[in-house]
Structure formats: structure tokens, C-alpha cells
């Protein structure tokens, strides 16, 4: 069925605002209205929430997470950029493996190692893909591509 992707992302950013605020992290969203996709709304919401929680977890306190929704080359794109330390090349593909966790210092929040594996599965079920990139010392961007 048709799902308003911009609405899903905006709602999820609002819901993720509570844990983000507890870390002093803000979430900014840039999304055109009326971006529609065929899919399972509940699964898409879970996917967006998992990516947002991952970005919040890896952003330093008092930094921002940026979310952008766009339509490019007949695909719906969601980009989530954190303000963390970035991913070393050896971790880029492994972060999508079940139970894999990037080694971090003790001050960072730890996850279960399942969030991004679930994200990849949901995206695959919708005929899309996800990749991690722009791994600079000032963050990582996760790019989700979903067919129109």
C-alpha cells in the first residue's frame, strides 16, 4: 500500500527526539511533502527508528543528527548523518551483520548488534538497499535507497 515516506520520517524523528534530547543531541529533518512509496508502513517505521537510534548512539553529546528525504533517479532516498567518529573501512560492510558491533570506548551507548541487520532486511524486502559512507572523523551517513 502507499506510505507517505516524508510523514514516516518526520514522525520517527519526533519519537526519537526524546532519547536524543536526553543526550543533548538534536535531530534535523529536511523532507519534501508528498513523497510516497509502496510498502509496509510498520516495517518502514521500524527501519527509520533503528537507523535514527544508531545515529543518536554514535553521535557525541550535544551534536546533531541530520535526516534528509529526497527523490533521485526514480528512487526514494533517506540519508541519516551522525556526528560521530566515522567508520573505519573494515567496519563499513560488517555493521550490517547480525550481532556485529564496532569497538568503541566505554563511554558510548552499546546496542545489541541487531539494529542495522534488521534495517537491511526490511529494506531488502522493499526492493531497496542501504550503504554506509562519508566516513570522516565527523560522522557517517547511512543512505537508504527505495524504488518509487
Buried (B, 14 or more C-beta within 10 A) or exposed (E): EEBBBBBBBBBBBEBBBEBBEEBEBBBEBEBEEEBBBEBBBEBBBBBBBBBBBBBBBBBBEEBBBBBBBEBEEEBBBBBBBBBBBBBEEEBBEEBBBEEBBBEEEEEBEEBEBBBBBBBBBBBEEBEBBBEBEBBEEBBBBBBBBBEE
